[in-house]
Amino acid sequence: MGGDRSGKKPDYRRWKDNEGYCLAGNAYRRRKNATGWQSTIFISRSPKRRRAVCPMDKALTVFPYRQDARGLLFPIVPLRFHIGKTIIDSGALIDSGATVSIFKEDVAISLGLEIEKGKEIWLGGVGGHIKGYLHELKVEVAGKKFVCPIVFSREYLVSFNLLGRQEFFNRFKIVFEEEKNRLRLE
């Protein structure tokens, strides 16, 4: 995938897995094709798939698990926030154990949101209780745009933003393919 062992540089303009799915990470860039038309491409940040691209006009539905600093793999999907004319790209761990989606303060700052303008809410879990603020935001995941309730918290200090069940799970059939270390959204 991506090249042979002959020492030649692999061709990263297109990369597909053995089933023909387009796989990627969570960075977007603009580029011009041969006709001068600009398209958005999706660039993988995985060391094995660095610079692999896929046109965003074809919705990505298969996402390889992403590796954390300790080398553990997690089902993280890229998503895009739409606030007015502002578009911010992010990513989140799919968490079937979480009722609501929760994001760290830095995402709210990137979006230009005042966290405290949302509805105050207390969240409880294994680690205790934290205070957050609920906002209704337009998000795009795998080519689908919808309004999703998202809690932002200054007290949320774990590694990943979380996409919980509320609203997100109603939009997709979610398939965790653990043996292939990937997630499918249908």
C-alpha positions, 0 to 999 in steps of 0.5 A: 500500500503506497509503494513497493520495497524497491526503494522508490518513493511511494505515490501518495496522490491516491491511497486506498486499502485493499477493499477500495475504501479511501482512508485518511486522518484529520487534516484538510488542505486546498489544492488545484487540479490540472484544470485549475479547479480547487478541491479539498483533500484529506491528508492522513497523519498516520506515519504509515500513510503520511500524505495520503489524500482523498477528495472530500467530495467523496465522503469518507466512511472508513477510518483507520484507528489512530495511535496515541503517544503510547502506541495504543490504537483508538477509533477516532474520526475527523469532523468539521464544525460549521459556525457561520462562515467559519469551518474548523477541523477537529477529531474525536473518539467514538465513545458508545459509553458516553451519552453526550459529546464532550470537547476540550476548551481549546476547541471552543477557543478555535471556534470563537465560542464563549464556553459559559454562554452554553447551558450549564451541565454537570457530567459524571463518569468513572473519574468523577464529576465535571462542569461543562456548558452545552452548545448546539453546533452544526458538525460534518462527519463522513459527508453528513451535516447535522446539529449535534449537542456538544459540551465544552468544559475547562475541567475536561483534561483527558487526551481525546475529545469524545463523540457520544451517542446523543444525535451522532449515533442516530445518524450512522450505523457504526461498525468497529472492525477491531481485527482490521483496526478501523471504524466504518460509518454507514 
